[in-house]
Amino acid sequence: MARPPAPDGLARVEAFCNTAVLLHATDELATVAGARAWASRDAGRGAAPRLDEPVRAALVEVREAVRGFLADRTDPAVRAALNGHVAALLGPPQVGGDGRLALAPPGSLRGTTADVVAALVGPALAELLRDGLDGRGARLKVCANPGCRWVFYDRAPAANGVWCDMNVCGARHKMRTYRSAAAAGVAS
């Protein structure tokens, strides 16, 4: 899409969610080989050899939970799903020796499926939580086009953007609305 990436750590969340491009029917996590390529390129933690089918399926589940949350932060089921993943992958925050809150370190690549998933996407979940606390995370949104659902950072001053790209999804929506209204006018 035409938008610049999200700032700082939110770029990691955005990139993880956008491993699936619904508008083009592509998904980097659709196969173990694709997920391994993504892990080698984007996660960069040597996870490709440990990435098997259960890890791939868990990555997709976490991605869709994050995307669901970004699309509707008020849905209790969506929040519960995301909270479940955060609890399983990051655990509760800890108070460090300096008095600051910190999240648990990412999982080990030698451990369980959950450990490998935590190593791959734990940092993205941690960034989502951090930026959610200061309000910046609210600008991370999902395109309103149900056939797209691209995750983007809304840079509009009023933070009221709904389309990943006005020239693609916004224009399609406007054209559908126009055609629907025109058809209703003809039918009347």
N, C-alpha and C positions, 0 to 999 in steps of 0.2 A: 504494500500500500504506500501511499505518498507521504504519510506522516513521518516526522523524525522520531527516533526512539524515545522512550520515557527517560527521564533523568535518573542518574545515579543507580541505586539498587533496584528501582522499579523496572529498569530495562531488563533485568534478569527475569522478573515475573512476566513481563510482556513477551519476551522471547520464548519462554517456556510455554505459555498459553498458545502462542502463535506457531507452535510446531504443527498444528492442524490448520490448514487454510481451507475452510469449508467451501468458499466461493470457487475454488479451483479443484476441489475434491482431492486434496493431498494431505497426507498425515505422516510426518516423519516417524511417529511412534506406532504406526500401523503394523510393523513387522519387527521382529527381533533385530534383523540386520539394519533396518532403518534407525531403530532406537540406539543400536551400538554406534552407528555413524554419528548420530546426534550427540551421544555421550562423549565420543572421542573429540568431536569438534567443539561443542558448546559447554559441556560440563567439565571437560578437561581434567578429570581426576583419575584417569586410568580405569574407568569403570567398565569399559566395553567388554572385557573378558568375563566379568561377573554379571553382565546383563543377560538374563534368560527370560523366558516367557512370563513367569510370575512377576519379575521386576518390571517388564514392559507393561503388563496389564495394570500393575499398581501405579506406574507413572501416568498412564492414561486416566486412571480413576482420580488421582490427585489433580491432574491438569483440568479435568472437567469440573471438579469441585471448586477449584479456584475460579475458573471461568464462570461457573454458576453463581458464585458469590459476587463477582464483579458485575454480573448482569443484574442481580437483585439481592442487595445486601439486607433486605428486610424479610426475606423468606426464611422462616425458622428451620425448615428441612435443609436448606442450602447451608445455613450457618452451622447446623449440627454436623453436617457432613464435613465441612471444612474444619470445624473444631476437632472432630475425630482424627482427621489426618494430622493436624498440628500437634495434638496430644501424643499421637503414636510416633510421629517423626521427630518432634522437637522436645516434647515433654514440657513441664512447667518452667517458667522463668526462675532463675536463681539469683540471689543477691551475692555479688562478688565481694572480695576483700576491700574494694574501694567504695562499697556502698551502692554501686550501680547495678541495675538489673541486666542480666545477660541470659541468652537462650543457650540451651545445651549445645555442645559442639556437634557437627554433623556426624552421622553414623560412620561405621567402618566399612570399607569395601570388602573385608574378609568375613563379615558377619551374615546375619539373616537377610532375607529379602527386604524387610523394613529398614535395616541398616544401610543397605545399598541404595534404596530409594531416598533415605534421609541424606546420604552423602551427595546424591545427585540433585535433589530439589529442596533440601532443607534450607540452604542459603536463600533461595527464592522465597520460600515461605517466611523466613525470618525477616527479609526485606519488606514483604507485604505487611507483616505485623508492625515493624518499626515505622514505616511510612503511614500506616493507618493511625498510629498514635498521634502523629503531628498533623494529620488531616490531608497531607499530600497524596496519600494513597487513594483518596476519594476521586481523584482526577483520572485514575486508571479505570477505564470503562470497556464495555463490550458493545460492538456495533449493534444498533437496533434492528438491522436487517437479519431476520432469523436464518436466512441462507448464508450469512457471512459469519457473524459472531467473532470478528477479528478484535483482538484486544488492542486498545490504543490509549495514549495519554492525552487527555483533553487540555489543550493549551489555551482555549478560549478564555478571555478575561472573566466571563461570568460562569465558566465551567459548565456550560449548557450544551456541549456537543453531544450528538447521538449517533453520528455516522462516522465510520472509519475514514471515509473519503466521500465528500459531498458530490464529486463528479461521477462516482460509481454508485454506491449504495443510496445516497441521498437522491440522486437524479432518478434512479430506478423507482424509488418509493414515490417520488412526486409524479412520475409518469403513470404508475399503477393507480394512484389516487385520481389523477386526471381522467384516465380511461374509465375507471369505475364510475366516476361522476358523469362522464359523457354517456356511458352506457345506461345509467339510471335515468338520465335526461331523455334519451331516445326511447326508452321503454315506457316512460310516463305518458 
